[in-house]
């Protein structure tokens, strides 16, 4: 498994590099390299299956099941995950709806250190 820089994984997300579904039938299981690019956000309760390559600058929506490679600069969602927009289209949409906010420096510090941020901790930061 290979994970790039500035990767964020939301709670409940899973990245798989193996599949034991054939073990009882064949005595063998599948192992494939899974690769995650730089600046990837993996939404809550989403799953990346074995052998998938995720490009750079990708947002994977909550609950998505990623079964195929994802090109760089993509936003994907669904089961199976499908491209719904580019990163720039998604950002433009968010800016038009005025739903982008600059996080507090404390929050950014926690994220870059890889800390788990509970709801209680979020309330403390507000």
C-alpha positions in Angstrom: 0.0 0.0 0.0 1.2 3.5 -0.8 -0.3 6.7 0.6 0.8 10.1 -0.6 1.3 13.4 1.3 -1.5 15.4 2.9 -4.0 12.4 3.0 -7.1 12.8 5.2 -9.2 9.8 6.2 -12.5 10.5 7.8 -13.9 8.1 10.5 -15.0 4.7 9.4 -13.1 4.8 6.1 -11.3 1.6 4.9 -8.5 1.0 2.4 -8.0 -2.6 1.4 -5.1 -4.3 -0.3 -6.3 -7.9 0.1 -9.4 -9.9 -0.5 -9.9 -13.3 1.3 -13.2 -14.1 -0.4 -11.7 -16.9 -2.4 -9.8 -18.4 0.5 -12.3 -21.2 1.4 -12.7 -22.2 -2.2 -9.1 -22.1 -3.5 -6.9 -22.0 -0.4 -5.6 -18.7 -1.9 -6.4 -15.0 -1.4 -5.9 -12.0 -3.6 -3.3 -9.3 -2.7 -3.0 -6.2 -4.9 -1.1 -2.9 -4.3 -3.5 0.0 -3.5 -2.1 3.5 -4.1 -3.4 6.8 -2.8 -2.1 10.0 -4.3 -1.3 13.4 -2.7 -4.0 15.6 -1.2 -6.7 13.0 -1.1 -9.7 13.2 1.1 -11.4 9.9 1.9 -14.9 10.5 3.2 -16.5 8.9 6.2 -17.5 5.2 5.9 -16.0 5.0 2.4 -14.1 2.0 1.1 -11.3 1.7 -1.4 -11.0 -1.9 -2.8 -7.7 -3.7 -3.5 -5.7 -2.7 -6.6 -7.2 0.7 -7.0 -5.0 3.7 -7.8 -6.3 7.1 -6.6 -4.7 10.1 -8.3 -3.7 13.4 -6.7 -6.2 16.0 -5.6 -9.1 13.7 -5.2 -12.2 13.9 -2.9 -14.1 10.7 -2.2 -17.6 11.3 -0.9 -18.9 9.7 2.3 -20.1 6.1 1.9 -18.5 5.6 -1.5 -17.2 2.3 -2.6 -14.2 2.8 -4.9 -13.9 -0.2 -7.3 -11.8 1.4 -10.1 -8.9 3.8 -10.5 -9.7 7.5 -10.0 -8.0 10.2 -12.2 -6.4 13.2 -10.5 -8.5 16.3 -9.9 -11.7 14.3 -9.5 -14.6 14.3 -7.0 -16.3 10.9 -6.8 -19.3 9.6 -4.9 -21.6 6.6 -4.8 -21.6 2.8 -4.8 -19.8 2.1 -7.0 -18.0 5.5 -6.9 -18.3 7.6 -10.1 -16.9 10.9 -11.0 -19.4 13.7 -10.2 -17.2 16.7 -10.9 -13.7 18.1 -11.1 -12.1 19.6 -8.0 -12.3 23.1 -9.5 -16.0 22.6 -10.4 -16.7 21.4 -6.8 -14.8 24.4 -5.3 -16.7 26.8 -7.6 -20.0 25.3 -6.5 -19.1 25.6 -2.8 -18.0 29.2 -3.2 -21.2 30.1 -5.0 -23.2 28.6 -2.2 -21.0 30.4 0.3 -20.2 27.3 2.3 -16.4 27.4 2.5 -14.9 28.6 5.7 -11.3 29.1 6.8 -10.6 26.8 9.8 -9.1 27.9 13.0 -5.3 27.4 13.2 -5.7 25.0 16.1 -7.9 22.8 13.9 -5.3 22.8 11.0 -2.6 21.9 13.5 -4.5 18.9 14.8 -5.2 17.7 11.3 -1.6 18.0 10.2 -0.5 16.0 13.3 -3.0 13.3 12.4 -5.0 13.6 15.6 -8.5 12.1 15.9 -10.9 15.0 16.4 -13.9 13.9 18.4 -17.1 15.9 18.5 -16.2 17.0 22.1 -12.8 18.3 20.8 -14.5 20.1 17.9 -16.7 21.9 20.5 -13.6 22.9 22.4 -12.1 24.5 19.3 -15.2 26.6 18.6 
